[in-house]
Amino acid sequence: MSTIKDVAAQAGVSISTVSRVINHPDSVVPVKRQAVLAAMQALDYRPNSLARALVSQRSDCVGLVVGEIDSPFFAQLMAGVHRVLLDAGKHVIVTAGYHQAEQERESIRFLLERRCDALIVHAKALPEEELAALLKGSTPVVLINHLLPEFEERCVYLDNEEGAYLATRHLLSRGHRRIGYIGSNRGIEDGADRERGYQRALAEFGLEADRKDQVRAFPDEAGGHDAMAEVLRRSPDLTAVFAYNDAMAGGAINMLKDSGYAVPEQLSVVGFDDVILARLLSPRLTTVRYPIGEMGALAAQLVLHDLEERFPAVEQPRRFTPRLIERHSVRQVSPDAN
């Protein structure tokens, strides 16, 4: 493997000249700059990016902390961030916090130690005071899916309560009155917000949310399967279920089919997120669209402007509004049949 000394020897210049070409090319006369670049190409020399960042104070990398690496939801976030930063000539380093405070903390520490120029952070377990301290630091930071008081301009977030309200309101508008909720057992605000939206919609129709109609489980397909079984055991007269996310809705539909229920003929199901799974299920899932890819793109635009003024300021609301996507997993019923 070639070294900077090899490049200097082949180009007939000093090591410091090679270093200037790498880090500050405009400071080197064209003849010497071209000689160094030709030597680097001939020797297939690749500068050490971390060492270069130490000199230039720029790594051209943005760190991204997601909740989970293997999630279709966070894949959309990663894609939204990456598309914008790639077009800007930047790179993305991704790590995951898995909704655990210590893992989120370690992920942020890792990215800062790699001298990332900015961070985009999805963190649900860290204390708010710790996130506030991070936002006050010298590295530009944008929070995804988290609204932190006094830092609203640095937060890109969704109105989760409104999304759950839309989902439940849709079922009510189709005549359903016995509506269950299968939620997440993770202690994060998304779950509490969605539960409030579910309850608000019921209250508008003069209905009170019954605790026995609500079951919490791990927010994946297996959790949705188990929660659906439990809520039916408690409340066999339900005509519809709203699920915390599409994965849980998919697990619920599988459980219903395995138990001989027809969806939506005997029981309607609505999800939340609108990941690709929602379009692959049978029946295709009515759900609430969470525009996480667009949110990631906005976060990337925000940090780009922080880093370089040549990137335009973003004049766009940081709060995103969910939208109901109607497909085939809900049927009309008579309210009298509930």
N, C-alpha and C positions, 0 to 999 in steps of 0.2 A: 504493500500500500504506500502510495506516494505521500511525502510530507511537504510542509511549506519550504523546507530547506531545498528539496529537490526542485520545486518550482522556481525558487530564486536562482539556483544554479543554472537551470536550463534557460531561463529568461535573461540571465546576465545582470541581475539587479540584486539589491539587498533584500533581506527578509522583511525589513520594515516597509519597503516599497510594496512587496506582495501583500502585506497586511493592509496597507492603505488602499490598494486596488479592491480588496475584498470588502472593506468596511466603509471607505470613503473614496469611491472611484473617481469622482470629479476633482479630487485634489492631486491627481497624478497626471503628468503630461501624456498626451495621446499615444506617443510612440512607445513609452514604457508600459502604459496600460495595455496596449494591444499585445506587446511581447509577453506580459504576464498572463493575459487571458489565453493566448495561444499555448503557452506552456501548461497551464491548468488543463486545457482540453486535451493536449497530447498525452499528459500523464494521468488523465482521468482523476484529477485531484478534486476532492470534495471538502470544502472548509468545515470545520467543526461548528455546528450551529449554535451550541451553547457558548462556546468561546466567542463567537461572533456577536452574540447577543450581549455578552459582558462589555464588549468594546462599544457597540453601537447603541446600547440601551434599548434595542428593539429585536424581538425574535420573529416578528411577523406571524406569530401564533396566538390564537385565542383559545382559552380553555373553556370547556363545556362540561358542567356537572349535570348528569341526568339521574332520574330515579332508578332506572334499571336498564341494563344493556340489551336484554333479550325481549324487550316489549315492543309490539307494533306501535303503540302510542308514542313511545320515546324515539322510535325510528323516524317518525314523522317530524319530531322536534329536531333531531340531528340533521335530517335532510334539509329542513328549512334554514337552519343556521349555516350549513355547509355551502349551500348554493350561493348565498349572498357573499360569504367570505371568500369562496373560491373565485368568484368573479372579480373580487377586489385584490386578488393576489395574495391572500392570507391562507394559513393552514389552521386546522382545528385539532386540538388534543382533547379526547373525550375520556371521562371517567365517570363512575357511578357511585351514588351515596346509599342506595337501597333503603332509603327512608329511615336510616339509623344515624343518630347524631354523630357518633365517633367516626363512622365511615364517611359521612358528608364532610366533617372537619378535616379528615385525612385527605380526601379528594381535593379540597380547596388548597390545603398546604402543599400537596404534590404539584398542582398546577402553578402555584406561585413560585415554588422552588425551580420549576422549569422555565421561569422567567417569561411566562405568558404575558402578552401586552395588555390583555383584558380578560375578564371572566364573564360567562353567562351561566347562571347558577339556578338549578332547580333543587331547592333544599326545603324539606318539610319538617325535619326533626330538630334542627338547630334552634336555640333560643333566639328570640327577636333581637335582644341586645347584642348578641354575637354577630348577627347579620348586619345590624346597624353599624357596628365597628368595622366590618368588612367594607361596607359602602362608603364609609368615611376615609378609607385608606387611599394610598396613592395610585393603586391599580384600578382602572375603570371597571365597574361591576354592574350588571343588569340582572335582576331577579326574574325568573319565569314562574308563573302560576303562584305568585305570592305577593300580596299587597301589604307593604310595611308602612305604617303611619309615618309621616314626615319625609318619606322617600318615594312618594307616588310616581315621580317622573323617572325613577330608576326601576320601576316594577311593571312588567307586562303580564296581565292576568285576565282571567275569565270570571264572569258572574255565574258561579256554580249554582247558587240558589235559584237564579232565574231559569237556568237550564232544567233543573229538576222540576220546577214549577211548570214549565212548558210540557215536559213529558207527562206529568200527572194530569195536567189540565187537558191534554189530548185524550187520555183515557176517559176522563170524566165527560168530555164532549161527545165521546162515542157511546155514552150510556152506562159506563162501568161505575159502580159505587163500592164494590168490594175489591179494593186494590191493595195488594201487599207491596212491601218494599224489602229488597235484599240489598244490604249495604255492606260497607267495608268495616272490618274490625281494626283497621289502622287508626291511630289517634291523630288524624290530621284534619285540617279545617275543611278540606273538600267534602269529606263524609258528612260533617256536621251541617255544612251549607246545603248539600243536596237533600239531607233529611228535612231541613227547614223548608226548602222549596216544595217537597212532597206534602208536608203538613199544611203549608199555606194554601196550596191548591185545594186540598180536601176541605179546609175551613171555608173557602169561598162558596163551596156547595153545601155548607151546613153540616159537614161530616167531621168527626173527630178521629184522628189517627189512633188506631188500637195497637198497643204494644205487642200483642200476640201476632199481629200481621206483619211485624218487622223482625228480620233476622240479619245479624251481621256475621260475616265470614271473611276469610282471606280473599282479596279481590282478584281472583283468577277463575278459570273455568271450573276447576275442582271445587273451589269455594262456592261458586254459583250453583253447582249441582247439589252440594250438601245443603246450602241455604234454602234452595227451592224445595227439597224434600222436607226440611224441617217446617217451613212456613205452611206447606200443604197439610202436614200432620196436625199443626195447630189450628189451621183455618181452611178446611177442605171446601168451603163455599166461595172461595175467591174466584173472581172472573178475570183478573188481570194482575200483572206484577210489573213494577218498575225496578230495574236493576241499576246498581251503582255505576257499572261500566259494561261495555259490550262483551268482555270476556265472561263476566258473571252471567250476563243474559244468555250467552251461548251455552254455558254450563247448565243454566236453568232449562233451556229448550231441550237439550240432550236428555236431562232427567225426565222431563215431561214425556218425551217421545218413548223413552225406555219404559215408562210406566203406563203407556197406552193412551196418553192424552194427545189430542190433536191441537196443534197450534196454527192459527188462532181460534179455531172453531170452538174449542172448549176453554181455552185460557189464552189471553193476549199477553204479549211481552214487549216492553220497551227498554232499550239500553241507553248508553251515554258514551260518547267519544266519536263514533262513526269511523272506527278503524276498518281496515279491509275485511276483517272477519264479518262485519255487519252485512256486507254485500255477498258473502259466500255462504252464509247460513241458509237453511231451508226451513221455513220461509225466510226471505230476506228481511233483515231486522229494521223495524222502525226505531229511530234513535235520535239522540241530540248531538249535533255536530260540534265538536270541540276543535277549533281551528288552530291546533298546536303548531302545525307547520308554518302558518302565517305569523303566529306569535314568535316563533323562533327567528323568522326572517326579520321581523321588526327589531327584536333584541340585537341581532347582528348589525343592522343598520345603525342602531343607537351607539354601539361600541365603536363602530368604524368612525362615526363623526367625533367621538371622544378622542380617538387616536390621531386623526388627520382631518384638518379643516377642508381638504379637497372633497371629502365626502359630505353630501348635503345634510343639514339638520332635518330631523324627522318631525313633521307637523302632523301627527296622527294620534288619536286617543290611545292610551296605554291599556284601557279596559276594553276587552272584546266581548261581544254579545253572542250567546249560543243561538243555534237555529235548529228547529225540529226538522228531521228528515223522515218523511212518511214513506214506508215501504209496505210490507205485506204481513206483519206479525200482529196486527191489531184488527179486530172486527167490531162492527157495530152491534150493540145489544140494547134491549129495552131496559131502561132504569127499573122498571117494575119487576124484571126477571132477577134482580140482584137479591 
